[in-house]
Amino acid sequence: MGNHSSHEKSGTDGSGSGTSTPRGSTRGNRSGSNGEVQGQPEKPEPAAPLSLVPVEKLGKLLVQRSQKEDGVNGVTENSFTKYLFPRYPELARQFYRYIHKLGKCKNKHIPLATFRHQCERILAILDDNAIIDTYVRMFCTDPEEASVTPDDLRSLLYVSYKLSMDYYPEGPQTCMLINKTLTAVVGGCFNKADSHSVNFVVRWLEEHCHRLVFPVHRYCVHLLATRHRELESQLESSPGESGTGIELATPVLDRVGPTVALLPVSAAWLVAATLPQVYTRPLKPPPVAHSGSNSASAAWMSRLVCALPSHWVPLYSSNEHGLGANRFLHHTLAYRGPTLVVVAGSAEGGESVTVVVASSQEWRETHQYWGGPDCALLQLYPTYSLVERAPRMLYLNTSIRGYPKGLRAGSDPRAPILSINEGFDAFTFKGVPYPLKAIEVWGCGDCALRESQLDVKKWQVKEAERHRNVKISAADWIEHPDRYLLEMAGRPQYNTTAS
């Protein structure tokens, strides 16, 4: 997800290593006799300085605006924010301060050569871990001490959330529970500590929500590589507009019936950054309407960043369908795709907890543990964390005698991390009992899987109706147990005419 091939130079081999021609190979345009070429290994030529035309053009345009508006021969923070990141001033401030610090600029502005070099370094980042490390350091209050505070991490996460919500496939969105969601992530990382090292925060993000920072990097790379074209044509008419034409990956929640709060949009954004892509499998990008418009850029970017994920469809909600094991089974079984089971409970002291069970395959009843390597258990609230991700960690049994009944999650059958009892009215999480308040099940597959499940349920209803209206012949009725029950109830008269 975090690798970007759009800004690779022709001298790379596609793997990000930066190697092209082996050191001892022959170059076709080299002059000299055959003895000179074959007899002696050629000395490596000095590497040419990295120079990307888009960044060069962008830097010159920003310098022109800085000279005109600020009277400075360089890139000022005012022009950087106004013409590159007009919609996200916090991201502009942190980005500008970061490259200003790395460039060791003596003045408040950034010289053109320094701006070009630092931006090209950002564009050249291909490793996922390096992406997370770069942006965590970018949002540090004090980069020299390399320490991150809870407010620093919250600021970075909020920028990522805003980007994802502003480019939501169904239009800009908002979530009333975003503060609760961000507090859960920050609390899970810091655990009431005042600060952590950059390396600690980077490792925590990699383990618990590794794709959360990637939208910020994609957005910055997209603007650095393409913004010069818009500036050349829009500086005079509308300098404040930012037609980026980019869409970022956030699952589209297909709400049916009353809105529930177990999995709000901000929580879906967070869960999607943690789980494998099997849960957020993108749809095909939309066709380009006509050339020369933003739709062409949007289609290209959607192919690059997998921008259009599948819809998450609500399969079961205890607030709407009732709470119980039979209700859960009726609405969840026969859905042959990945699902999310959201379980919420609250203890007597007021402490509440919300966990998410992610199943990458169809739910089934059995006395054995099952599940692929993409199955996972997450704690959503009050603090966020990826509790466990392992194969054969799911268990569901409501009818097989001699085996534990209920729903369980955890790779150790002797001590499951999550255990929902047979009646689906209480559960235990990490050894702490909770009354079960509500359950939701979300289907993460495509529309065809949901339609197939509905077809199976319709067939089951028809079969039940067909077996309910069974015609019995007179000969069979004479020996039928119901005949004797009717006689005992006082109805000895019945029609014995042969049918």
C-alpha positions in Angstrom: 0.0 0.0 0.0 2.7 2.4 0.8 4.9 1.8 -2.2 4.6 4.3 -5.1 6.1 3.6 -8.5 4.9 6.8 -10.1 8.0 8.7 -9.1 10.7 6.0 -9.7 13.5 7.0 -11.9 14.4 5.2 -15.0 17.7 4.2 -13.4 16.0 1.9 -10.9 15.1 -1.8 -11.4 11.7 -1.5 -9.9 12.6 -2.8 -6.5 13.6 0.5 -5.0 17.2 -0.4 -4.8 18.4 2.2 -7.2 20.6 -0.1 -9.2 20.6 -0.3 -13.0 23.7 -1.4 -14.9 26.1 -3.8 -13.0 29.4 -2.2 -12.1 31.4 -4.5 -14.5 29.1 -4.5 -17.5 29.7 -3.0 -20.9 28.0 0.2 -22.1 27.1 0.4 -25.7 27.9 4.1 -26.2 31.4 3.9 -24.7 34.3 4.6 -27.2 37.6 2.7 -27.2 39.1 -0.6 -28.5 37.7 -4.0 -27.6 40.7 -4.7 -25.5 39.9 -1.7 -23.3 36.3 -2.6 -22.9 36.8 -6.3 -22.2 40.1 -6.4 -20.5 39.6 -3.9 -17.7 36.6 -3.4 -15.5 35.3 0.1 -15.9 35.3 2.5 -13.0 31.9 3.6 -11.7 30.9 6.9 -12.9 29.8 9.5 -10.4 26.1 9.4 -9.8 24.1 12.2 -11.4 22.3 14.4 -8.9 18.7 13.4 -8.5 16.5 15.9 -10.4 12.8 15.5 -11.0 11.2 17.8 -13.5 7.8 18.2 -11.6 9.6 19.2 -8.4 11.9 21.6 -10.3 8.9 23.3 -11.9 6.9 23.4 -8.6 9.9 25.0 -6.8 10.3 27.7 -9.4 6.6 28.6 -9.3 6.6 28.8 -5.5 9.7 31.0 -5.6 8.0 33.3 -8.1 5.0 33.7 -5.8 7.2 34.2 -2.8 9.1 37.0 -4.6 5.9 38.6 -5.7 4.0 38.4 -2.4 6.7 38.2 0.3 9.7 39.8 -1.4 11.9 36.8 -0.6 14.1 34.8 -3.1 13.1 31.4 -1.9 10.1 29.3 -0.8 8.2 30.9 2.1 5.8 29.1 4.4 3.1 31.5 3.2 3.4 30.5 -0.4 4.0 26.9 0.4 0.7 26.7 2.4 -1.3 28.9 0.0 -0.4 27.2 -3.2 0.5 23.6 -2.3 -1.7 22.7 0.8 -4.4 25.3 1.0 -7.0 22.9 2.4 -4.7 21.4 5.1 -2.7 24.2 6.8 -1.6 21.9 9.7 -0.1 19.5 7.2 1.5 22.4 5.4 3.0 23.8 8.6 4.5 20.4 9.7 5.8 19.5 6.2 7.4 22.9 5.7 9.0 22.9 9.2 10.3 19.4 8.6 12.1 20.1 5.3 13.3 23.5 6.6 14.9 21.6 9.5 16.4 18.9 7.4 17.8 21.4 4.9 19.5 23.3 7.8 18.2 26.6 6.5 19.7 29.7 8.1 16.8 31.9 7.2 13.0 31.5 7.6 12.6 30.7 3.9 13.9 27.7 2.0 16.2 28.2 -0.9 15.1 26.6 -4.2 17.9 24.0 -4.3 17.2 22.9 -0.8 13.5 22.7 -1.4 14.0 20.6 -4.5 16.4 18.3 -2.8 14.2 17.7 0.3 11.0 17.2 -1.7 12.8 14.7 -4.0 13.8 12.8 -0.8 10.2 12.5 0.1 9.2 11.3 -3.3 12.0 8.7 -3.2 10.6 6.9 -0.1 9.4 3.5 -1.1 9.6 1.4 2.1 6.5 1.3 4.2 8.4 1.5 7.5 10.3 4.5 6.2 7.0 6.2 5.3 5.7 5.8 8.8 9.0 7.0 10.4 9.1 10.1 8.2 5.7 11.4 9.0 6.0 10.6 12.7 9.2 12.6 12.8 7.5 15.3 10.7 4.8 15.8 13.4 7.2 15.8 16.4 7.1 18.9 18.5 10.8 18.7 18.9 12.5 16.7 16.1 15.9 17.1 17.7 14.9 15.1 20.8 13.1 12.6 18.6 10.3 12.3 21.2 6.6 12.1 20.3 3.8 13.4 22.6 0.2 12.3 22.5 -0.8 15.6 20.9 1.7 15.0 18.1 0.3 11.6 17.3 -3.3 12.9 17.5 -2.4 15.7 15.1 -1.0 13.2 12.6 -4.0 10.9 12.9 -6.4 13.7 12.5 -4.8 14.9 9.2 -5.0 11.3 7.9 -8.7 11.1 9.0 -9.5 14.4 7.3 -7.9 13.4 4.1 -9.9 10.1 4.1 -13.2 11.8 4.9 -12.8 14.7 2.4 -12.2 12.2 -0.4 -14.8 9.7 0.7 -16.3 7.9 -2.3 -19.7 9.2 -1.5 -18.6 12.7 -0.8 -17.2 14.5 2.3 -18.2 12.9 5.5 -18.0 13.6 9.2 -18.2 11.5 12.3 -19.4 12.7 15.7 -17.2 10.1 17.5 -13.9 11.0 15.9 -12.5 12.4 19.2 -13.4 9.1 20.9 -11.7 7.1 18.2 -8.5 9.2 18.2 -8.4 9.0 22.0 -8.6 5.2 21.8 -5.6 5.1 19.4 -3.5 7.6 21.4 -4.4 5.8 24.6 -3.4 2.5 23.2 0.0 3.8 22.1 1.0 5.9 25.1 -0.9 4.2 27.9 -1.0 7.4 30.0 2.7 8.2 29.3 3.7 11.8 28.6 5.9 10.9 25.6 7.6 8.1 23.7 10.5 7.8 21.4 9.9 8.0 17.6 11.0 4.4 17.2 8.5 3.2 19.8 5.6 5.0 18.1 6.7 3.8 14.7 6.8 0.2 15.9 3.4 0.5 17.6 1.8 1.9 14.4 3.4 -0.8 12.3 2.0 -3.5 14.6 -1.5 -2.1 15.3 -2.6 0.1 12.3 0.2 0.1 9.8 -1.8 1.7 6.9 -3.0 4.7 8.9 -0.3 7.1 7.7 -0.2 6.0 4.1 -3.0 8.3 2.9 -1.0 11.3 4.0 2.1 10.2 2.1 0.0 9.5 -1.1 -1.5 12.9 -0.9 1.8 14.7 -0.5 3.4 12.7 -3.3 0.5 13.4 -5.6 0.7 17.1 -5.0 4.4 17.3 -5.3 4.3 15.5 -8.6 1.3 17.1 -10.2 0.6 20.5 -8.5 2.9 22.5 -10.9 0.4 21.8 -13.8 -2.5 23.3 -11.9 -0.4 26.2 -10.6 0.6 27.2 -14.1 -3.0 27.4 -15.2 -4.8 28.5 -12.1 -2.4 31.0 -10.3 -4.0 34.0 -11.9 -7.6 32.9 -11.8 -8.1 31.0 -8.6 -4.9 30.5 -6.6 -6.7 29.1 -3.5 -8.3 26.2 -5.3 -6.8 22.7 -5.0 -8.3 20.3 -7.6 -6.3 17.2 -6.6 -8.5 14.6 -8.2 -7.5 11.9 -5.7 -9.6 9.5 -3.8 -8.3 7.7 -0.7 -9.2 4.3 0.7 -12.0 4.3 3.3 -14.7 1.6 3.4 -18.1 2.8 2.3 -20.6 1.9 5.1 -23.9 0.8 3.6 -26.3 1.9 6.3 -29.7 0.1 6.4 -32.3 0.9 9.0 -31.6 3.0 12.1 -28.0 4.3 12.5 -26.1 2.5 15.2 -22.9 3.6 16.9 -21.0 0.3 17.4 -19.0 0.9 14.2 -19.1 4.6 13.3 -17.3 5.9 10.2 -14.2 6.9 12.1 -14.0 3.4 13.6 -14.3 1.8 10.2 -11.5 4.1 9.0 -9.4 2.8 11.8 -10.2 -0.8 11.5 -9.6 -0.7 7.7 -6.0 0.6 8.4 -5.3 -2.5 10.5 -6.9 -5.5 8.8 -5.5 -7.1 5.6 -6.8 -6.0 2.3 -9.1 -9.0 2.0 -11.5 -6.9 4.1 -11.2 -3.7 2.1 -10.9 -5.2 -1.4 -11.2 -2.3 -3.9 -13.7 -2.2 -6.6 -12.8 -1.4 -10.2 -11.9 2.3 -10.7 -14.5 4.4 -12.5 -14.1 4.9 -16.3 -12.7 8.2 -17.5 -15.5 10.5 -18.5 -13.5 12.7 -20.9 -9.9 13.6 -21.3 -8.4 16.8 -19.8 -10.6 16.7 -16.7 -10.0 15.7 -13.1 -11.6 12.4 -13.7 -8.6 11.2 -15.7 -6.3 12.0 -12.7 -8.8 10.4 -10.3 -8.9 7.2 -12.4 -5.1 7.0 -12.6 -4.7 7.7 -8.8 -7.3 5.1 -8.0 -5.3 2.4 -9.8 -2.1 3.5 -8.0 -3.5 3.6 -4.4 -6.4 1.2 -4.7 -8.8 4.0 -3.8 -12.2 2.5 -4.2 -12.9 -0.3 -1.6 -15.9 -2.5 -1.4 -19.0 -1.7 0.6 -19.4 -3.0 4.1 -22.9 -4.3 4.4 -24.7 -4.7 7.8 -25.8 -8.3 8.1 -27.0 -8.3 11.7 -27.7 -5.8 14.4 -29.0 -6.9 17.8 -30.6 -3.5 18.3 -32.8 -4.1 15.2 -33.1 -7.9 14.9 -32.9 -8.9 18.6 -30.1 -10.3 20.7 -29.7 -14.1 20.8 -27.7 -16.9 19.4 -30.4 -18.0 16.9 -30.7 -14.4 15.6 -27.0 -14.2 15.1 -26.9 -17.5 13.3 -29.8 -16.7 11.1 -28.4 -13.4 9.8 -24.7 -14.4 9.7 -24.5 -18.0 8.3 -24.4 -18.5 4.6 -22.5 -15.3 3.9 -19.5 -16.6 2.1 -17.1 -13.8 2.6 -15.1 -11.9 5.2 -17.1 -10.4 8.1 -16.6 -8.2 11.1 -18.4 -9.1 14.4 -18.5 -6.1 16.7 -19.2 -6.9 20.3 -20.0 -4.2 22.9 -20.4 -4.7 26.7 -20.2 -2.7 29.9 -19.3 -3.8 33.4 -21.1 -2.9 36.6 -18.6 -0.1 37.4 -19.4 1.7 34.2 -16.3 0.4 32.3 -17.3 -0.4 28.7 -15.4 -2.3 26.0 -15.9 -2.9 22.3 -14.1 -5.6 20.4 -14.1 -6.6 16.8 -13.7 -10.2 15.6 -12.5 -10.3 12.0 -13.2 -13.5 10.0 -11.7 -13.8 6.6 -14.1 -16.6 5.6 -17.6 -17.9 6.1 -18.8 -18.5 9.6 -19.7 -22.2 10.4 -20.7 -24.3 13.4 -18.2 -26.9 14.4 -16.5 -28.2 17.5 -13.1 -27.4 16.2 -11.2 -24.1 15.9 -11.0 -22.7 12.4 -9.9 -19.7 10.4 -7.2 -18.5 8.0 -4.1 -16.4 8.7 -6.1 -13.2 8.1 -8.4 -13.7 11.1 -7.9 -11.2 13.8 -9.2 -9.9 17.1 -9.1 -6.1 17.8 -10.0 -4.0 20.8 -11.8 -0.9 19.5 -12.6 1.0 22.8 -11.6 2.2 25.3 -8.1 1.8 23.9 -7.3 0.6 20.5 -5.0 -2.4 19.8 -4.6 -5.4 17.6 -5.0 -8.1 20.2 -4.2 -11.1 18.0 -3.9 -12.2 14.4 -3.5 -15.9 13.8 -5.0 -18.9 11.9 -7.4 -21.3 13.6 -8.5 -18.8 16.3 -12.3 -18.8 15.7 -14.9 -21.1 17.3 -18.7 -21.3 17.0 -20.8 -24.0 18.4 -24.5 -23.9 19.5 -25.7 -27.4 19.0 -23.0 -30.0 19.2 -23.2 -31.8 22.6 -20.1 -32.5 24.7 -18.2 -29.4 23.6 -18.2 -25.8 24.8 -21.0 -23.7 23.4 -20.9 -20.2 22.3 -18.5 -18.0 20.2 -14.8 -17.8 21.0 -11.8 -16.1 19.6 -8.1 -16.8 20.5 -5.4 -19.2 19.3 -5.2 -21.0 22.6 -8.4 -23.2 23.0 -7.7 -23.6 26.7 -7.8 -19.9 27.4 -9.6 -18.0 24.6 -9.2 -14.2 24.7 -12.9 -13.6 23.9 -15.6 -16.0 24.9 -19.4 -15.3 24.4 -21.6 -17.7 26.3 -24.3 -19.9 24.8 -27.2 -17.5 25.5 -25.4 -14.6 23.9 -26.1 -12.4 26.9 -22.6 -12.2 28.4 -19.0 -12.5 27.4 -15.5 -12.6 28.8 -12.6 -10.5 27.4 -9.1 -11.0 28.7 -10.5 -12.7 31.7 -12.9 -9.9 32.6 -16.6 -10.6 32.4 -19.0 -8.2 30.8 -22.8 -8.2 30.2 -23.3 -8.3 26.4 -25.1 -5.1 25.3 -25.1 -5.3 21.5 -23.7 -7.2 18.6 -23.2 -6.1 14.9 -22.1 -8.2 12.0 -20.7 -6.5 8.9 -20.1 -8.2 5.6 -16.9 -7.1 3.9 -17.4 -8.9 0.5 -18.9 -7.6 -2.7 -22.6 -7.2 -3.5 -22.8 -10.7 -5.1 -22.0 -12.4 -1.8 -24.8 -10.6 0.0 -27.3 -11.4 -2.8 -26.2 -15.0 -2.7 -26.9 -15.2 1.1 -30.3 -13.7 0.6 -31.1 -16.2 -2.1 -30.1 -19.0 0.3 -32.4 -17.6 3.0 -35.3 -17.4 0.6 -34.8 -21.0 -0.4 -34.8 -22.1 3.2 -38.1 -20.3 3.8 -39.7 -21.9 0.8 -38.5 -25.4 2.0 -39.9 -24.8 5.4 -43.2 -23.8 4.0 -43.3 -26.9 1.7 -42.6 -29.3 4.5 -45.1 -27.6 6.7 -48.0 -28.3 4.3 -47.6 -32.1 3.9 -50.7 -34.0 2.8 -51.4 -37.3 4.6 -53.4 -40.1 3.2 -56.2 -41.8 5.1 -54.2 -45.0 5.5 -51.3 -43.0 7.0 -53.7 -41.0 9.2 -55.1 -44.1 10.9 -51.7 -44.9 12.4 -50.5 -41.3 12.8 -49.7 -40.3 16.4 -51.6 -37.0 16.0 -54.8 -39.0 15.6 -54.5 -40.4 19.1 -53.7 -37.0 20.5 -56.9 -35.6 19.0 -58.9 -38.4 20.4 -57.5 -37.8 23.9 -58.3 -34.1 23.5 -62.0 -34.9 23.0 -62.2 -35.0 19.2 -62.8 -38.7 18.3 -64.7 -37.9 15.1 -62.7 -37.6 12.0 -63.2 -38.2 8.3 -62.1 -41.7 7.3 -63.0 -41.4 3.6 -60.1 -42.5 1.5 -58.4 -39.6 -0.3 
